[in-house]
Amino acid sequence: MGFNDTMKALSDPTRREILDLLKKESMTAGEIGENFDMTGATISHHLSQLKKAGLISESREKNFIRYSLNASVLEEVLMWISSFQGGDK
């Protein structure tokens, strides 16, 4: 996981929408996919990119994988962005 991976993942509107869904509750890939008009393979690709960036984590629950938001990475990005507010010019 690197900063570039995180910013690349956040630059995609579909991935931001997935993060918004996961903000409310953990979900399976199928549950996430129900909110989009795209193939399961495309959803899987987006989940893979979010996982690579460390923005989501996965856990096994019986025969399913549940995806959850990893807020700590988002907090790090927000702290970095906020370091540019105000201050000396």
Protein Blocks (a to p, Z undefined) as FASTA:
>chain_A
ZZklmmmmmmpmklmmmmmmmmmpccdfklmmmmpccdfklmmmmmmmmmmnopaccdde
hjbccddddfklmmmmmmmmmmmggjiZZ
